């Protein structure tokens, strides 16, 4: 009865099942394949649309629009060739009268979706099951990489390697790949079903595409959750002509795209990455150095959905505690795969992204904060209390190069002063990005980014957990160093400056407990985002809040004590988290 009301339909990978605003005249059950839900967006950097969810087999789409009788609230696009079963409104009405439990089931699904939305921002599900490796310059570049990847992915579940030849050996219905077939053949329902069966049997399917526009490459790319371009970093960074034909077409594959650059040996500094990124539309890139095993391990964790993202919040001198937390993470054998931050968190995150050993980072930080004294170059307060020259000198000395050349993926945030919008820095000069993210208003002068004044990223997002969730990470650790003190005083009105000075220097004068001007200004920058920071922390898998409230926001002299506070608290929090994870 139910099957008779369902009309089979195939939606090719890259095609839209329906767009936002279309008439809601039917609902669909996804039988095979994968879909994405997109929402029209005017936010900068979203390209006009924002991914809000991924849909897997067994899920229903379009039911809200059909039941409400209005327009589609979101667009649905096929990630790969997908088989759907369509039911229009009249068939649904008839079936509902005969099978009322169907209505309850669909209503329960809608209620669950609404519940998840009201729980707060959450990342769109992007589980990677199918991976297409695309060698930019012939198969040799992936020959040694493929067996290592299969071995590394095996502990997560069975992994199947598919090439055109292997497909034929396994008896797949691949008449589409016969000699003379065009570069974009129609895929039969039998092949869609065969590939879906392989996904049911394996945790990963790894396609190895051709370095060119072929029918096999088209099939591999349109059935991938993630397209990975692989190249030798010493090669030509320009876009290949077949890349534009295969990946740049309007009806091309919609999977996330990454670039993996392979480096010989173990170079400490990388360069030239911008030339690879500029001609391509990519979601992220990774560096893999032959002589640095951690790079390959990071690649496999990203592919397996096990990557760890570390988010470091702002808090002026209290952010020194980030060094102690990172030391605790390192000792717990928790490798950080992505790092991001705001304000002082951006400074510390950039240091981590450079790949410096933690002991050297602590030593460098001690020298920079105690000898460099970034909070001490007071100037005439026209634009700021501090000139910022000492901070800029430290940045120029320790944080050089471009973000895209960092061995560890990194981002930081700043606030556009004129537009009041958040800016995400994941490319371009590292020093400028960090300088902008740490430009505390009133304390340091604004930074100039793309001809516009930019101030501290913590003003709009002091703990960018949600931004980290958009990266290909499976777990997020966030470190919040803002204070939660109650400022209780024993006076009815704030005393005059002369009374405060007298209490500090005269032996018998009353001493007043008041925050200094710099601390008051820094604390004021935290107030607007305190609620957001608390909410963002709850969306992390592990929130670490070192007990640093007792330290002044400018007290760099307590460097070692602040590091120790972060380290000791981090040790306890990480151990408890690992124990709880092991029980689960």
Buried (B, 14 or more C-beta within 10 A) or exposed (E): EEEEBBEEBBBBBBBBBBBBEBEBBBBBBBBBBBBBBBBEBEEEEEEEBBBBBBBEBEBBBBBBBBBEEEEBBBBBBBBBBBBBBBBEBEBBEEBEEEEEEEBEEBEEBEEEEEEEEEEEEEBBEBEBBBBBBBBBEEBEBBEEBBEEBBEBBEEBEEBBBBBBEEBEEEEBBBEBBEEEBEBBBEBBEEBBEBBBEBBEEBBBBBBBBBBBBBBBBBBBBBBBBBBBBBBBBEEEBEBBEBBBBBBEEEEBBBBBBBBBBBBEEEBEEBEEBBEBBEEBEEBBBBBBBBEBEBBBBBBBBBBBBEBBBBBBBBBBBBBBBBBBBBBBBBEBEBBBBBBBBBBBBBBBBBBBBBBBEBEEBBEBBBBBBEEBBBBEBEEEEEBBBBBBEBBBBBBEEBBEBBBBBBBBBBBBBBBBBEEEEBBBBBBBBBBBBBBBBBBBBBBBBBBEBEEEBBBBBBBBBBBBBBBBBBBBBBBBBBBBBBBEEEEEEEEEEEBEEEBBEBBEEEEEEEEBEBBEEBBEBBBEBBEEBEEBBBBBBEBBBBBBBBEBBEBBBBBBBBBEBBBBBBBBBBBEBBEEBBEEEEEE
